Amino acid sequence: MSETSLEFFSGILLVSENPERLATFYRNVLDLPLEEERHGDTLPHWG
């Protein structure tokens, strides 16, 4: 199996009931630099 490396990652939107805890995980465990953004109401609307 050949190894590949990540050259560029634009972004992903994650919704969480505890965004601070999720951000801490991504920063500390995965060593990803994060910048806070606000996207308004991100909860799914079923109906």
ABEGO torsion letter per residue (X at the ends): XBBBBBABBAEBBBBBABAAAAAAAAAAAAGBBBBBBBAEBABBBBX
